[in-house]
Amino acid sequence: MASRNGDAGTPHPKRLLIIHNPTAGRSWGWFFRDVATALAGLGCDLTIQTTTQRGDAEDFARLADYVTFDAVVAAGGDGTIGEVVNGLLSRDAESPIVPLGFIPLGTANVLAAEIGLPTNAEALARTITAGSRLRCYPGVANGRAFMMMAGGRVRRPCGEHGIRVVEKPDRQRRLCLGGDPGIAAP
């Protein structure tokens, strides 16, 4: 079976490292259990590492033995996914590229919605184990990777043209968002 990124015959993941954030979304525990049960029913060998504090997901992803696992699954919200992505990207350059799956458990699950992940546990388990792979190119800001959006602090209004965003702290170059995109703020 060919995948979206063109690697024909890529084996489907069966040995999964699931990095689970139990506090994501606060009420999705039942969905996580249903997806884990469905994955096990599809013959997957699951290793679940549960986060207890910020940074755990990144550490788990960075330190995992990827000879043992066919794929990593981030079970949490957009923040958990971000940590796992940063952990995977901070690994040694010679490390194998490991597929990343998602079990969306957060409040908004923006990335999961944008890439069209199923909201049914059995369908999601089938997607993780046998779905097409999608090549992703994370953005990087201040040394941190992100999959969807990056946030920043607004310093002060830019009059009738919207918001002033400072690109460089030395104030030599600024952009004005909102209004005429060609307007440069002084």
N, C-alpha and C positions, 0 to 999 in steps of 0.2 A: 504494500500500500504506500503510495507516495504521500508525503505530507506537504503542507502549504509552503514550506521552505525548500522543498525539492529533494529531501533525503529519502529515496525509495528504500524500502525494506528495513527501516529503522525498527528495532525490536520495541515492543510495547513495555512500559515499565511495570515490573512486578514486585521489586524490592523498593519500598517507599519509605523515605524519612519524612515524617509529618512533624512539622514544627508548629505546635498548637499554642495559641494565646487564649486561655480560658476566660479572660476578662473582656475580650473584644465583643462588642455588641450586647453584652450582658445577658441575652436571653436566647442565644443560639446553640446552647449545649445539646439540645435534642437533634439539631441538624448535623452537628459534628458527629454524634454517635451514629446517626443514620447513614451518613456518607462512609464512615469507617467500617460499619457493618457491611455495606454494599461493596466496598473495596475488598474486604476479606472474602466475601462471597464470590468475587471475581478471581480469587486465587492469589491476591496480593499478600505479601509478607510485610506487615506494618511495624515500623519502629516509631513510637510517638515520644517526642521530647516536648515537655510542657514548660512554657516560660513563666517566670515568677516576677520579673522586673524588666524595665526598659533595657535593651541591649542584649538580652538573652537570645532572641531570635537571630540576631546578627552573628553572635558568637557560635551558636549551634550550626548555622549554615557554613561559617568559615572553617570550623574545626572538624566537621563530619568527614568520615572516611568514605570517599566516593567510589572506592572499589567495591564497597559493600552495598551501595544503593544505586538503583537505576534512575531515580528521580527524587527531587525534593518537592514537598507539598507544603505551602504556607497556609495554615489554617488560622485565620484571624481577619482583621480588617486591613484597610489600606496601609496603616502604619506598620503592621506586622509584615505585610508584603514588602514594604520599603526596607525594613530591617533585613529580611532574608535576601533581597536583591543585593544590598550592600555587603552582606556576608559572602555571598557567592562571588561578587566582583572583587573582593579584597583577597581572594585566594591566590596562591602561587600561579604565575602565568603558564606553567607547564601542567597544571591540574586539568583534568578532563572537563569539558563543558557538560553540565548536568541539566537535564530538562527540569523546568519549574512548573508546578501545578498550583492551583489555588482552591481552597475550600473557603468561600466568602462567609465570614462570620461577623463582620463589622456592622456599624450602624448604617452606612451609606453604600459600601461595596462598589465604589465608583468604577474601579478598574474591571471588576468582574462583569458589571453591566456593560461597559464599553466594548469588551471583547466577546460579549454574548454568551457567557457561561450559563448553563442551565440552572434553574432554581430548584429542581427536583433532585433528591439525594441519589437515586439510582442512575439518573441520566448524567449527573455530575461525575459519579464514579466511573461510568463508561467513558466519559470524555477524558478523564484523567488517565485511564488505562489504555484507551484505544483511539482517542481523538486526534485530529490533525495538530501538528505542531505549528506554532506561529512564532516566527523570528521577531524578537523585540530588541529595540535599541534604546536603552534608558538614557535619560538626560543626566547631566552632572552639573551641580552648582555647589561651589565652595567645598569641593572634594566629596560630596555626597551624591549618590545616584538617586534618581526618582523615576517612576514609571508613568506618571500622569501629569502632575502639577508641581510647581514649586511656589512657595509663598514668600512674602517679604513684608517689610514694614513700610507703611506710607509715612513720609516725613511731614508734608504739609500740602494744603490745596494749591492748585496751579490756576487759580482764578476761573474764568469761564470755560477754559479748555480742559478741565478734568483734573487729573492727579499728576503731580511731579514725581518722577522716579529717578533717583540718583544712581547712575551706572558706576561712577567712580567716586570714591570718597574725596578726591582732590577738587571736585566741583568743576572740572574742565569740560565735562561732557554730561549732558542730561537729556532725558527724553520726556516728552509730555504725552501721556496716554489719555484718550478721550478727546473729543473735538478733532481738529485737523491734525492728522498724523505727521504732517510736514512741519509743524511748529516746534521749534526748539526753545526750551525755556532758558532764560539767561542764567 
